[in-house]
Amino acid sequence: MRRILAVDDDKDILDVLQYILEDSGYEVETLSDGRFLFEKINAHMPDLILLDIMLGSLDGRDLCKAVKATDATHDIPVILISASHSVAGSMNQKGAPDAFIAKPFDIDDLLTAVKGQLAAA
């Protein structure tokens, strides 16, 4: 079973993501505080990370760059999710996410993006 780590500071969003993804056959871990991202990754080694951009005082884009810059995690696909930001201009830069989904997201679009990134990994 493929493992997904969903990171968002909004508990309701995490609950929705977890429900949708588990219903689609994925094992899902959630995290509401980005400061513990690498601890959670090391404990569960996800096959994919869904990462909100606005995580309180943290920026998910910076966390994505850190994931991509770390030897042990740089191959894990990262999909950034945001209601207020676009990453279109930075998709080809070093440390860029593998995909971006805007909130509110369509369930089919979310699942298509997840499937596509897991197939490419």
Buried (B, 14 or more C-beta within 10 A) or exposed (E): EBBBBBBBBBEEBBEBBBEBBEEBEBBBBBBBEBEEBBEBBEEBEBBBBBBBBBBEEBBBBEBBBBBBEEEEBEEBBBBBBBEEBEBEEBEEEEBBBBBBBBBEBEEEEBBEBBBBBBEEE
